[in-house]
Amino acid sequence: MGVGTSVAGMDVGVQFADRDYTTDTDYMRVSVNKGMGAASFGVDYLETDEAGGSANDTDKWKFNYVVGF
């Protein structure tokens, strides 16, 4: 499930993936992207929450860019 909108000229989105099993993995992703003509860039944050404690949980930041001509 996710939602998206535009804030200050940037595209912003939040997505969730969750199940109610005792052995599942839950995800949350936050994305901010900005288009500037032929170039666009953005930042994604992905949180992974594995069942059974926080030992295998991860937080990842990714920077992305695209240049077209």
Protein Blocks (a to p, Z undefined) as FASTA:
>chain_A
ZZdddeehiacdddddddfbfkbccdddddddddehjaccdddddddddehijklgccdd
dddddddZZ
